[in-house]
């Protein structure tokens, strides 16, 4: 693959990550589904591109785009980490609200009730 083609692939991957990040800033079920699909597509694109990157050693333009891609990846990873932290903390709050606290002072584990009821 030529240097311009590799550069284009890196740019597309970065744009996909930027779009996923923007969706994560305004979370909704639809936005999270779209973000998930974009992240999966970006991972596939980068996996296919990885063997070709070693051929671009010394290409300053490709290297700069790879740096931009890395920054986009780091920003997206921070957003996903923050979302995971939020949900973990929310589960702790829900546990404390619904079950109180354990003897060690931690939130009670959240008990999920079955949601299927079969009548005979």
Secondary structure, DSSP 8 states (H G I E B T S, - for coil): --HHHHHHHHHHHHHHHHHHHHHHHT--HHHHHHHHHHHHHHHHHHHHHHHHHGGGTT-HHHHHHHHHHHHHHHHHHHHHHHHHHHHHHHHHHHHHHHH-B-TTSSB-------------
